[in-house]
Amino acid sequence: MPISDPMKLQIAQKRLLMIKICRKCGARNASTAERCRRCRSYDLRWKKRTVQK
């Protein structure tokens, strides 16, 4: 079900897309994370946020 309210859409996008992914174990981490919560690795990347065609 699509979200029509722009404020709720912004909150949902921030919650789902603004996270960091561990390159070693694939765990989702907070956007403020410096290291992985699961394996303690420092090798983190931002989740890809581009629209796929």
N, C-alpha and C positions, 0 to 999 in steps of 0.2 A: 504494500500500500504506500504510494508516494506521499511525502510530507509536503503540504501546501504552504504552511506557515514559514516564512523566510527565517524567522528567529529560531524556531525549532530545527530547521534544516541546518543552520549554522552550528548549533550546539551538537547535533548528531554527527556532522562532518568532522568537527573538531575531536569528538570522542572516538570516532572510528578511524580517522586518517592521520591524526597527528600523534603517531606513536613511533617508537624505535624498535627495530627487529634485530635480534642477535644473529650474526653471521655464522656462528658455530652451532647453536642448538635450535635456532628459529623461534625462540620465545619472544612474546610481546612484552615491551617494557614501556615505562612512562616516558613522556617527551623530555623530562628533566634528567633521565637516567644517564649516568656516566659509565656504568658497567651493568652486565646482565644480572638479573635477579636470580636466575636459575643456575648458570654455570660460572658466574663471576668473571666472564670474559669482558675485555674492554672493546671488542670488535663489534660495534653497533652501527647500524645504518638507519636512515629514515625510511618509513614505509613509502612505497611508490604511490604517488597521488595523481598520475596522469590518466586521462580517459583513454581506454583501449578501444580501438576501432575494429 
